[in-house]
Amino acid sequence: MLDYRHETFLVLCRIGSYTKAAKVLNLTQPAVSQHIKALEAHYGNRLFEYSNKQLTLTEHGKLLYQFASRIASDSDILTEKLLKKDLSSPHLRFGATLSIGQYIMPDILKWLLSAHPRTSVSMLVENTHHLLEKLEQGEIQFALIEGLFDKTSYHSELLALEPFIGVCAKDSPLANQSLSFAEIITQSLIVREQGSGTREIFEHLLHEHNLSVASFQKVTEIGNMEAIKQLVKEDLGITFLYQAAVQDELDKGDMKKLNVTDLDVRHELNFVFLRNSQHTEEFLSWFYAFKEEWAAGLGRFNKPRTRQRDNK
């Protein structure tokens, strides 16, 4: 359990302002400053510095943040367990990015609620950036993420490699063509908002071809995947996303997969939690169960023969 100075440190890290942190903590600004100075004196190094009029963590501060956020999260999880009268009725709190949460997790949740009827479940569906914030703040125990993130800062396990494809309307003239990226950018693009995993993966792919979302003739940003798919069905644009998100439409023939030159991408879907957590074994047990059930239910991924860990 952390003392009050470390709690002040965590709030300041997340808010980035002494004044705002003081309001959240119901303290005076000098009190917040005193807590930080006490920590810096204890550790013998500066934890924060001002750069471009912004409060940023030093390397020592980043190290302390990783440690303190993990301890705070572990403490919250342990407290929640200790307060329960029945330890055989756990509360599972996790997050998933939109494509995973909307198109993959329903099958896993069906198994979870059936196989573990005494387990209560809270699943938050957010973009990658927000899920990592919730993870560090202890609001969720682990996250299933489709987007890009710094693996050195978290414990990650590979859940699956999912095809990332482009799609168009079934009657689109693009449906039966072989297309280059130069031809693709002449089309109207419908894409998720910035910060979403799908958007990040697509932008990374474009960057490899010296392109960007702005290279397209017309760009429409929508935060709802179902709305994007409906517009694509009506031939109002094309989109790029994980195949799992449009598998039903492809099977029914409502959409067509774009045949794009040099687009043969399978991207990682990862199971992520805080590094060195005291609950690591528990989280890994859920990871193995999720991966096995996913493979069994969807039939697209190989079941793991051995349970190898990625402790990056």
C-alpha positions as CSV (number, residue, x, y, z in Angstrom):
1,M,0.0,0.0,0.0
2,L,1.3,3.5,-0.9
3,D,1.6,6.4,1.5
4,Y,-0.1,9.7,0.9
5,R,2.9,11.3,-0.9
6,H,2.9,8.5,-3.5
7,E,-0.8,9.0,-4.0
8,T,-0.2,12.7,-4.6
9,F,2.6,11.8,-7.0
10,L,0.3,9.6,-9.0
11,V,-2.5,12.2,-9.3
12,L,0.0,14.8,-10.4
13,C,1.4,12.4,-13.0
14,R,-2.0,11.9,-14.5
15,I,-3.2,15.5,-14.3
16,G,0.0,17.3,-15.1
17,S,-0.8,20.4,-13.0
18,Y,0.0,21.2,-9.4
19,T,-3.1,23.5,-9.2
20,K,-5.5,20.9,-10.6
21,A,-4.0,18.1,-8.6
22,A,-4.5,20.1,-5.4
23,K,-8.2,20.5,-6.3
24,V,-8.6,16.8,-6.9
25,L,-6.8,15.9,-3.7
26,N,-8.5,18.7,-1.7
27,L,-5.1,20.0,-0.7
28,T,-3.4,23.4,-1.1
29,Q,-0.9,23.7,-3.9
30,P,2.0,24.2,-1.4
31,A,1.0,20.9,0.2
32,V,1.2,19.1,-3.1
33,S,4.6,20.7,-3.8
34,Q,5.8,19.6,-0.3
35,H,4.8,16.0,-0.9
36,I,6.7,15.9,-4.2
37,K,9.8,17.6,-2.7
38,A,9.7,15.0,0.1
39,L,9.7,12.1,-2.4
40,E,12.5,13.7,-4.4
41,A,14.5,14.1,-1.2
42,H,13.8,10.5,-0.2
43,Y,14.9,9.1,-3.6
44,G,17.7,11.7,-4.2
45,N,16.6,12.6,-7.7
46,R,14.2,15.0,-9.4
47,L,10.9,13.4,-10.4
48,F,9.5,16.2,-12.6
49,E,10.8,18.9,-14.8
50,Y,9.2,21.7,-16.9
51,S,9.7,21.4,-20.6
52,N,7.9,23.8,-23.1
53,K,5.8,25.0,-20.2
54,Q,4.6,21.5,-19.5
55,L,5.2,19.3,-16.5
56,T,6.9,16.1,-17.6
57,L,8.4,13.1,-15.7
58,T,12.1,12.6,-15.5
59,E,13.5,9.1,-16.2
60,H,13.5,8.6,-12.4
61,G,9.9,9.8,-12.3
62,K,8.9,7.4,-15.0
63,L,10.4,4.5,-13.0
64,L,8.6,5.6,-9.9
65,Y,5.3,6.0,-11.8
66,Q,5.5,2.4,-13.1
67,F,6.2,1.1,-9.6
68,A,3.6,3.2,-7.9
69,S,0.8,2.6,-10.4
70,R,1.3,-1.1,-10.2
71,I,1.3,-1.1,-6.4
72,A,-1.8,1.1,-6.3
73,S,-3.6,-1.2,-8.8
74,D,-2.6,-4.4,-6.9
75,S,-3.7,-2.8,-3.7
76,D,-7.1,-1.9,-5.1
77,I,-7.6,-5.4,-6.4
78,L,-6.6,-7.0,-3.2
79,T,-8.8,-4.7,-1.2
80,E,-11.8,-5.6,-3.4
81,K,-11.2,-9.3,-2.8
82,L,-10.8,-8.8,1.0
83,L,-14.0,-6.9,1.3
84,K,-16.0,-9.7,-0.4
85,K,-17.6,-12.2,1.9
86,D,-17.4,-15.0,-0.7
87,L,-13.9,-15.3,-2.3
88,S,-15.4,-17.8,-4.8
89,S,-17.4,-15.0,-6.4
90,P,-14.7,-12.8,-8.1
91,H,-15.3,-9.6,-9.9
92,L,-13.6,-9.4,-13.3
93,R,-12.9,-5.9,-14.5
94,F,-11.3,-5.5,-17.9
95,G,-11.4,-3.5,-21.1
96,A,-11.4,-4.2,-24.8
97,T,-10.9,-2.0,-27.9
98,L,-13.9,-1.6,-30.1
99,S,-13.3,-4.3,-32.7
100,I,-12.5,-6.9,-30.1
101,G,-15.2,-5.8,-27.7
102,Q,-18.0,-5.7,-30.3
103,Y,-17.1,-8.6,-32.6
104,I,-14.9,-11.1,-30.7
105,M,-15.7,-10.8,-27.0
106,P,-19.4,-11.8,-27.2
107,D,-18.5,-15.4,-27.8
108,I,-15.9,-15.3,-25.0
109,L,-18.4,-13.6,-22.7
110,K,-21.0,-16.3,-23.4
111,W,-18.5,-18.9,-22.4
112,L,-17.3,-16.9,-19.4
113,L,-20.8,-16.4,-17.9
114,S,-21.6,-20.0,-18.5
115,A,-18.4,-21.6,-17.3
116,H,-18.0,-19.2,-14.3
117,P,-21.5,-18.4,-13.1
118,R,-20.3,-17.0,-9.8
119,T,-18.0,-14.5,-11.5
120,S,-19.3,-11.0,-12.1
121,V,-18.0,-9.2,-15.1
122,S,-17.5,-5.5,-16.1
123,M,-16.1,-4.9,-19.6
124,L,-15.2,-1.4,-20.7
125,V,-15.1,-0.8,-24.5
126,E,-12.7,2.1,-25.3
127,N,-9.9,3.0,-27.6
128,T,-6.3,1.9,-26.9
129,H,-5.2,5.1,-25.4
130,H,-8.1,5.3,-22.9
131,L,-7.8,1.7,-21.9
132,L,-4.1,2.0,-21.1
133,E,-5.0,5.0,-18.9
134,K,-7.7,3.0,-17.1
135,L,-5.2,0.2,-16.6
136,E,-2.6,2.5,-15.0
137,Q,-5.3,4.1,-12.8
138,G,-6.4,0.6,-11.5
139,E,-9.9,0.9,-13.0
140,I,-9.4,-2.3,-15.0
141,Q,-7.3,-5.4,-14.3
142,F,-6.3,-6.1,-17.9
143,A,-7.1,-5.1,-21.4
144,L,-7.5,-6.7,-24.8
145,I,-6.0,-4.3,-27.3
146,E,-5.8,-4.1,-31.1
147,G,-3.8,-0.9,-31.3
148,L,-0.2,0.0,-31.0
149,F,1.4,0.5,-27.6
150,D,4.8,0.4,-25.9
151,K,5.3,-3.2,-24.9
152,T,8.3,-2.3,-22.7
153,S,5.9,-0.6,-20.3
154,Y,3.4,-3.5,-19.9
155,H,3.2,-7.2,-19.7
156,S,1.7,-8.4,-22.9
157,E,0.6,-11.8,-24.3
158,L,-0.2,-12.4,-27.9
159,L,-3.9,-13.4,-28.1
160,A,-4.1,-13.7,-31.9
161,L,-2.9,-12.5,-35.3
162,E,-6.0,-11.1,-37.1
163,P,-6.1,-10.2,-40.8
164,F,-6.3,-6.4,-41.5
165,I,-8.2,-5.8,-44.7
166,G,-9.9,-3.2,-46.9
167,V,-13.6,-3.6,-47.9
168,C,-16.0,-2.0,-50.3
169,A,-19.7,-2.4,-51.2
170,K,-20.7,-5.6,-52.9
171,D,-21.6,-3.7,-56.1
172,S,-18.6,-1.4,-56.1
173,P,-16.5,-1.4,-59.3
174,L,-13.5,-1.8,-57.0
175,A,-14.7,-5.3,-55.9
176,N,-13.0,-7.3,-58.6
177,Q,-10.0,-5.2,-59.3
178,S,-6.4,-5.5,-58.3
179,L,-5.6,-2.1,-56.8
180,S,-2.4,-0.3,-55.9
181,F,-2.1,2.2,-53.0
182,A,-1.9,5.0,-55.5
183,E,-5.4,4.0,-56.8
184,I,-6.8,3.4,-53.4
185,I,-6.2,7.0,-52.3
186,T,-8.4,8.3,-55.1
187,Q,-11.4,6.9,-53.2
188,S,-13.5,8.3,-50.4
189,L,-12.3,6.9,-47.1
190,I,-14.5,6.2,-44.0
191,V,-12.3,5.7,-41.0
192,R,-12.4,5.5,-37.2
193,E,-11.5,8.5,-35.0
194,Q,-7.9,9.3,-33.9
195,G,-6.8,7.2,-30.9
196,S,-8.6,4.1,-32.0
197,G,-6.6,0.9,-32.6
198,T,-8.0,0.4,-36.1
199,R,-7.0,4.0,-37.1
200,E,-3.5,3.6,-35.7
201,I,-2.9,0.4,-37.5
202,F,-4.1,1.9,-40.8
203,E,-2.0,5.0,-40.4
204,H,1.0,2.9,-39.7
205,L,0.3,0.9,-42.8
206,L,0.0,4.1,-44.9
207,H,3.2,5.5,-43.5
208,E,5.1,2.4,-44.8
209,H,3.9,3.5,-48.3
210,N,4.8,7.2,-47.7
211,L,1.1,8.1,-47.4
212,S,-1.3,9.3,-44.7
213,V,-5.1,9.5,-44.2
214,A,-4.9,13.1,-45.6
215,S,-3.7,11.5,-48.9
216,F,-7.2,10.3,-49.7
217,Q,-9.5,12.3,-51.9
218,K,-12.2,12.5,-49.2
219,V,-12.1,11.4,-45.5
220,T,-15.1,10.8,-43.2
221,E,-14.3,10.1,-39.5
222,I,-16.9,8.2,-37.5
223,G,-16.5,6.7,-34.0
224,N,-19.1,3.9,-34.6
225,M,-18.1,0.8,-36.4
226,E,-21.6,-0.2,-37.4
227,A,-22.2,3.2,-38.9
228,I,-19.0,2.9,-40.9
229,K,-20.0,-0.5,-42.2
230,Q,-23.5,0.7,-43.2
231,L,-22.0,3.6,-45.2
232,V,-19.6,1.2,-46.9
233,K,-22.5,-1.1,-47.8
234,E,-24.2,1.8,-49.5
235,D,-21.1,2.5,-51.6
236,L,-20.3,5.8,-50.0
237,G,-16.7,5.0,-49.4
238,I,-14.2,2.2,-48.5
239,T,-12.7,1.4,-45.1
240,F,-9.9,-0.7,-43.6
241,L,-10.4,-2.8,-40.5
242,Y,-9.9,-6.2,-38.8
243,Q,-11.5,-9.0,-40.8
244,A,-13.4,-10.2,-37.6
245,A,-15.4,-6.9,-37.7
246,V,-16.8,-7.7,-41.1
247,Q,-16.7,-11.5,-41.3
248,D,-20.5,-11.8,-41.2
249,E,-20.9,-9.3,-44.0
250,L,-18.2,-11.0,-46.1
251,D,-19.9,-14.4,-45.5
252,K,-23.3,-13.0,-46.6
253,G,-21.8,-11.2,-49.6
254,D,-22.9,-7.8,-48.3
255,M,-19.4,-6.5,-48.7
256,K,-16.4,-7.4,-50.8
257,K,-12.7,-7.6,-49.7
258,L,-10.5,-5.2,-51.6
259,N,-7.6,-6.8,-53.5
260,V,-4.8,-4.3,-52.6
261,T,-1.3,-4.9,-53.8
262,D,1.1,-5.4,-50.9
263,L,-1.7,-5.5,-48.4
264,D,-1.3,-8.9,-46.7
265,V,-1.3,-7.8,-43.1
266,R,-1.9,-9.7,-39.9
267,H,-1.8,-7.6,-36.8
268,E,-1.4,-8.5,-33.2
269,L,-4.3,-8.5,-30.8
270,N,-2.8,-8.4,-27.3
271,F,-3.8,-9.2,-23.7
272,V,-2.2,-6.5,-21.6
273,F,-1.8,-5.8,-17.9
274,L,0.7,-4.0,-15.6
275,R,4.2,-5.5,-15.4
276,N,5.3,-7.3,-12.3
277,S,1.8,-7.3,-10.8
278,Q,1.3,-9.6,-7.8
279,H,-1.8,-10.8,-9.6
280,T,0.2,-12.0,-12.7
281,E,-0.7,-15.7,-12.4
282,E,-4.4,-14.9,-12.0
283,F,-4.3,-12.6,-15.1
284,L,-2.4,-15.3,-17.1
285,S,-5.0,-17.9,-16.2
286,W,-7.7,-15.7,-17.8
287,F,-5.5,-15.1,-20.8
288,Y,-5.0,-18.8,-21.4
289,A,-8.7,-19.4,-21.0
290,F,-9.7,-16.6,-23.3
291,K,-7.3,-17.7,-26.0
292,E,-8.4,-21.3,-25.9
293,E,-12.1,-20.4,-26.0
294,W,-11.5,-17.9,-28.8
295,A,-9.7,-20.5,-30.8
296,A,-12.3,-23.2,-30.2
297,G,-15.2,-20.8,-30.9
298,L,-14.0,-19.1,-34.0
299,G,-11.8,-21.9,-35.5
300,R,-9.4,-19.4,-37.0
301,F,-6.5,-19.5,-34.5
302,N,-4.3,-22.3,-33.4
303,K,-4.6,-23.4,-29.8
304,P,-1.4,-23.0,-27.9
305,R,0.4,-26.3,-27.4
306,T,2.6,-24.7,-24.7
307,R,1.9,-21.7,-22.5
308,Q,4.9,-19.5,-23.3
309,R,4.9,-16.1,-21.6
310,D,5.9,-12.8,-23.1
311,N,7.4,-10.8,-20.2
312,K,8.4,-7.8,-22.3
